[in-house]
Amino acid sequence: MAQVNLFSITSELVGTPYKLGGKSTELDCFSLITLYLSKRGITVPEDLVFDGHSINNYPAEYLDNPAKMMAVAVDYIASLTTEVPEGFEVAGDILFVRLEDNESLVIAGGNGTIVAATQESGITILGQSDYKVKRVFRCPQKQ
């Protein structure tokens, strides 16, 4: 199979508007990552239920308890990927990051950048230096 091209994938996503619980045309951080995973060849069911939580109920549950739902999202991503030690991330890895009070899932863009979902700019490229990386997940390589 063809090698995954991070630039091609992220170029398609940058500029997509933000929407909590969005899918394909409007994205939040979790839907950004699930769409990224699908572009990397990892199937994420549209009717996903993980740890008793349905992706269809994610927005309402997130608004009710953001920390709990972020933990569920991170656990789901961990179930599909391989966790690597903090500090060993490479471009294309999925990062669980923190900025002040906000935690998010982002894509490591390389050269000190991340691809993130923000309410203000939608899917955008940001500098990674302001963010504290809490966990790093590596996607399996396509065969």
C-alpha positions in Angstrom: 0.0 0.0 0.0 1.1 3.6 -0.5 2.9 5.4 2.3 0.7 7.8 4.3 1.4 11.4 3.4 1.0 13.6 6.6 1.2 16.8 4.6 -1.5 15.7 2.2 -3.9 14.5 5.0 -3.4 17.6 7.2 -3.7 20.0 4.2 -7.1 18.6 3.5 -8.2 19.2 7.1 -6.7 22.7 7.8 -9.4 25.3 7.4 -12.3 23.0 8.3 -14.7 24.9 10.7 -15.0 23.9 14.4 -18.2 22.3 15.8 -18.5 20.3 19.0 -19.4 16.8 17.9 -19.0 17.6 14.2 -18.3 15.2 11.5 -16.2 15.6 8.3 -17.3 19.2 7.4 -17.1 20.6 10.9 -14.8 19.1 13.5 -13.9 19.2 17.2 -10.6 17.7 18.5 -12.0 14.2 18.8 -13.7 14.2 15.4 -10.4 15.6 13.9 -8.5 12.6 15.3 -11.1 10.0 14.3 -11.1 11.5 10.7 -7.3 11.5 10.7 -7.3 7.9 11.9 -9.7 6.9 9.1 -7.4 8.6 6.5 -4.6 6.5 8.0 -6.6 3.4 7.3 -7.9 2.8 10.8 -11.7 2.1 10.8 -13.7 4.2 13.3 -17.4 3.2 13.2 -19.9 6.1 12.7 -22.1 4.6 15.5 -19.1 4.1 17.8 -19.8 3.1 21.4 -16.8 3.0 23.7 -16.8 2.4 27.5 -20.6 2.9 27.5 -20.5 6.2 25.7 -22.0 6.7 22.2 -20.2 9.1 19.8 -23.7 10.4 18.9 -24.1 11.6 22.5 -20.6 13.0 22.8 -21.4 16.7 22.5 -24.1 16.7 25.3 -21.9 14.5 27.5 -18.9 16.6 26.9 -20.8 19.8 27.8 -22.0 18.0 31.0 -18.5 16.7 32.0 -15.6 17.7 29.8 -12.9 16.0 31.8 -14.7 12.7 31.9 -15.4 12.7 28.1 -11.9 13.8 27.3 -10.7 10.8 29.3 -13.0 8.5 27.4 -11.8 10.0 24.0 -8.1 9.5 25.0 -8.8 5.9 26.2 -10.4 5.2 22.9 -7.5 6.6 20.9 -5.1 4.6 23.1 -7.1 1.4 22.2 -6.4 2.0 18.5 -2.7 3.1 18.7 0.5 2.4 20.4 1.5 4.7 23.3 5.1 6.0 23.1 7.1 7.8 25.8 6.6 11.6 26.0 9.5 13.4 24.3 9.7 10.7 21.5 6.8 12.1 19.4 7.3 12.4 15.7 5.3 14.1 13.0 2.0 12.2 12.5 1.7 11.1 16.1 -1.5 11.9 18.1 -0.8 14.0 21.1 -2.9 14.5 24.2 -2.0 18.1 25.3 -2.8 20.7 27.9 -2.8 24.5 27.6 -3.8 26.2 30.9 -7.3 24.7 31.7 -7.9 23.2 28.3 -7.0 19.6 27.3 -7.1 18.4 23.7 -6.2 15.8 21.2 -4.0 17.1 18.3 -1.8 15.8 15.5 2.0 16.4 15.8 2.9 18.3 12.6 6.7 18.2 13.0 9.1 21.1 13.4 7.4 22.3 16.6 3.9 22.4 15.2 0.6 20.7 15.9 -2.7 20.5 13.9 -5.5 21.3 16.3 -9.2 22.1 16.4 -9.9 25.5 17.9 -13.3 27.2 18.4 -11.8 30.4 16.9 -10.1 29.1 13.8 -11.4 25.6 13.2 -8.6 23.2 12.2 -5.4 25.1 12.2 -1.6 24.8 12.6 -0.3 26.0 15.9 3.1 26.1 17.6 3.6 23.2 20.0 5.8 25.0 22.5 2.9 26.5 24.5 1.3 23.1 25.1 2.3 20.5 27.7 2.3 17.0 26.1 0.7 14.6 28.4 0.5 11.4 26.3 1.8 10.4 22.8 0.1 7.8 20.5 1.5 6.4 17.3 -0.7 5.0 14.5 0.1 1.6 13.2 1.8 1.6 9.8 -0.2 0.6 6.8 1.0 -2.8 5.4 
